[in-house]
Amino acid sequence: MAMDLYWASGSPFSWRVLLTLEIKRVPYEPHLIQFSKQENRSPAFLQMNPRAQVPLLRDGDAIVYESVAIMAYLERKHPDPPLFGRTPAETGLIWRFVCEELSYLDQPAEAYILPLYENRAEEKAADVRAALPLIQKELARLEQALTGREWLVGDRISAADIAVYPMLKSLERAATKPQGVSFDLGVLPLRDRYPALGRWTARIEALPGYERTYPPHWRAA
């Protein structure tokens, strides 16, 4: 029986899970949740996740939410290919990158992205500007980590890459917004500003199944 994935287009957190499912070739039934229609606040959805957030995975009686928790669940249930490491050292390094992304990139990235998406950048100008050096510091670290390497850890894609990639693409897209010109993040064009990151994103985008994970409303924009 296929798993049910509740997700939102353009959510970097949903994107992590979509990439994990595709890389592991796990059958799933996608359920696109539209926040504009308050579908995440329906009684049925709130019964599954009282936080009203996506992504959410339903696998029979098991309900899992929070993107990295879902990734860990899928790793345990479908261990091939391994995404969280094949050795203790590799596992520790992967989890370090995942934790650094969650601790140091997610919050400033959202402080930059959301006002630009919501046309509130001028209103939130102080918050947006405060986020810029924090984001740039993390991008520089990632660029250094990927210089001379194809993947963040080991010789194949891992949970480290999957945790980071969607947020990077969200930053890149937000920077193209009209108000993004006033708050230059310094990521465009990505392949010129951060060549190692540019090559790394191209490798991810060439993976089988990648196109099915791409936010559908981004194609129409």
C-alpha positions in Angstrom: 0.0 0.0 0.0 1.4 3.4 -1.0 2.0 5.9 1.7 0.1 9.2 1.8 2.2 12.4 1.7 0.5 15.7 2.5 2.7 18.6 1.2 2.7 22.2 -0.1 4.1 23.5 -3.3 7.3 25.5 -2.7 7.7 24.4 0.9 11.4 23.5 1.3 10.4 21.1 4.1 8.0 19.2 1.9 10.6 19.2 -0.8 13.0 17.3 1.5 10.5 14.5 1.9 9.6 14.4 -1.8 13.3 14.0 -2.7 13.7 11.3 -0.1 10.8 9.3 -1.4 12.0 9.6 -5.0 15.6 8.7 -4.3 14.4 5.7 -2.3 11.8 4.8 -4.9 9.1 4.5 -2.3 5.5 4.5 -3.8 3.5 7.3 -2.4 0.2 9.1 -3.0 0.7 12.9 -3.0 -1.9 15.2 -1.5 -1.2 18.8 -2.3 -2.4 21.1 0.6 -3.3 24.7 -0.3 -2.8 27.0 2.6 -4.8 29.7 0.7 -7.8 27.5 1.1 -7.0 26.7 4.8 -6.9 23.0 3.9 -4.2 22.6 6.6 -6.8 23.7 9.2 -9.6 21.3 8.2 -10.8 19.1 11.1 -9.5 16.0 9.3 -6.0 17.4 8.8 -5.8 18.9 12.4 -6.6 15.4 13.7 -3.5 14.2 12.1 -1.3 17.2 12.9 -2.6 19.7 15.4 0.2 22.1 14.4 -1.5 22.4 11.0 1.9 22.0 9.2 3.2 20.1 6.3 4.8 17.8 5.3 3.0 14.9 6.9 3.4 11.2 6.1 0.7 8.7 6.8 1.8 5.1 6.5 -1.1 2.9 7.6 -1.7 3.7 11.2 1.6 5.6 11.5 1.5 9.3 11.2 4.8 11.3 11.1 5.4 15.0 10.7 8.4 17.3 10.7 10.5 16.8 7.6 13.7 15.3 9.1 11.6 13.0 11.3 9.9 11.7 8.2 13.2 11.3 6.5 14.4 9.2 9.4 11.2 7.1 9.4 11.7 6.4 5.7 15.4 5.5 6.2 14.4 2.9 8.9 11.6 1.4 6.8 13.3 1.6 3.5 17.1 1.4 4.2 18.2 1.1 0.6 19.8 3.3 -0.6 21.1 4.6 2.8 20.8 8.3 3.2 22.0 8.6 6.8 25.4 6.9 6.4 27.0 3.5 6.0 29.5 3.9 8.9 29.4 5.6 12.3 31.7 8.3 11.1 29.6 9.0 8.0 26.4 9.0 10.0 27.8 11.5 12.5 29.0 13.8 9.7 25.6 13.6 7.9 23.7 14.4 11.0 26.1 17.3 11.7 25.3 18.9 8.4 21.5 18.3 8.9 21.7 19.8 12.4 23.7 22.8 11.2 21.1 23.5 8.5 18.3 23.3 11.0 20.1 25.4 13.6 21.9 28.0 11.5 20.2 28.3 8.1 16.5 27.6 8.4 15.6 30.6 10.6 17.6 33.4 8.8 16.5 31.9 5.4 12.9 32.2 6.4 13.4 35.7 7.7 14.6 36.6 4.2 12.3 34.4 2.1 8.9 34.9 3.6 8.8 38.8 3.5 9.8 38.7 -0.2 7.2 36.1 -1.0 4.5 38.0 0.9 5.5 41.5 -0.5 6.3 42.7 3.0 10.0 43.2 2.6 9.9 46.9 3.2 7.8 46.4 6.3 10.2 43.7 7.6 13.3 45.5 6.2 15.3 45.3 9.5 14.7 41.6 9.8 15.6 40.9 6.2 18.8 42.9 6.4 19.7 41.2 9.7 19.3 37.8 8.0 21.7 38.5 5.1 25.1 38.1 6.8 23.9 35.0 8.6 22.8 33.4 5.3 25.9 34.4 3.5 28.1 32.9 6.3 26.3 29.5 5.9 26.5 29.6 2.1 30.2 30.3 2.4 30.6 27.3 4.7 28.7 25.1 2.2 30.7 26.3 -0.7 33.9 25.4 1.1 32.5 22.0 2.1 31.7 21.2 -1.6 34.8 22.5 -3.1 36.5 19.5 -4.7 33.6 17.3 -3.7 30.5 16.1 -5.5 28.4 15.6 -2.3 28.5 17.0 1.2 29.3 13.6 2.7 30.7 10.5 1.0 30.5 9.5 -2.7 26.7 9.7 -3.1 23.7 11.9 -2.2 22.8 11.8 1.5 20.4 13.3 3.9 22.8 16.2 4.3 22.3 17.2 0.7 18.6 16.7 0.9 18.2 18.8 4.0 20.1 21.7 2.5 19.1 21.8 -1.2 15.5 22.9 -1.0 16.3 25.8 1.3 19.1 26.9 -1.1 16.7 26.8 -4.0 14.1 28.8 -2.0 16.7 31.5 -1.3 17.6 31.6 -5.0 14.0 32.0 -6.0 13.3 34.7 -3.4 16.3 36.7 -4.6 14.6 37.0 -8.0 11.6 38.7 -6.6 11.3 42.5 -7.4 11.9 43.5 -3.8 14.9 41.1 -3.7 16.9 43.7 -5.6 16.8 46.0 -2.6 18.1 43.3 -0.4 20.9 41.7 -2.4 21.7 38.3 -1.0 24.5 37.8 -3.4 23.4 34.4 -4.8 22.6 35.4 -8.4 23.7 33.9 -10.6 24.4 31.0 -8.3 26.9 29.3 -10.5 29.1 32.5 -10.7 28.8 33.5 -7.0 29.1 30.0 -5.6 30.5 27.7 -8.3 30.8 24.5 -6.1 27.2 25.0 -5.0 26.1 25.5 -8.6 27.7 22.3 -9.7 26.2 20.5 -6.7 22.6 21.7 -7.4 23.0 20.6 -11.1 23.9 17.1 -9.9 20.8 16.9 -7.7 18.6 18.2 -10.5 19.8 15.5 -12.8 18.7 12.7 -10.5 15.9 10.4 -11.6 12.6 11.5 -10.2 13.7 15.0 -9.5 11.2 16.6 -11.9 8.3 15.1 -9.9 9.6 17.0 -6.8 9.8 20.4 -8.4 7.2 22.9 -7.0 4.4 23.0 -9.6 3.5 26.6 -9.0 7.1 27.7 -9.7 6.7 26.3 -13.2 3.6 28.5 -13.8 5.2 31.7 -12.4 
